[in-house]
Amino acid sequence: MYSLNEQNFDQTLYDGLADCVPYLSNLTLQVTHTPFFEVEILLRQLPKLVRLACSSLLIEGYADGLNWERVITTSLPELKKFSLFINDTHVSSYTQVDLDQMIQ
């Protein structure tokens, strides 16, 4: 279920996911219109990931390196390789991108 804000999102949607895929170690995630908070909730359920590749059409949340640092350090203790691709073809011209924040 798609939700625009975290307050309206049913976080129990992903409960028990780790039990369904206990040996999942590699994940390629392609995001089109899913807000970052929802991907974070999903990834909290997958602590055994060793490799994560994420591709996004959204820039909000996904381009913030501090968001990824928080998710990786608190929820993905086994992660060894992380790749991020943000397709900026759908980013409006008025969107400000802070490359320093992204790299940080």
Secondary structure, DSSP 8 states (H G I E B T S, - for coil): ---SSGGGS-GGGGTTHHHHSTT--EEEEEESS--HHHHHHHHHT-TT-SEEEEEES--TTTT-HHHHHHHHHHH-TT--EEEEEE-GGGS-TT----HHHHH-
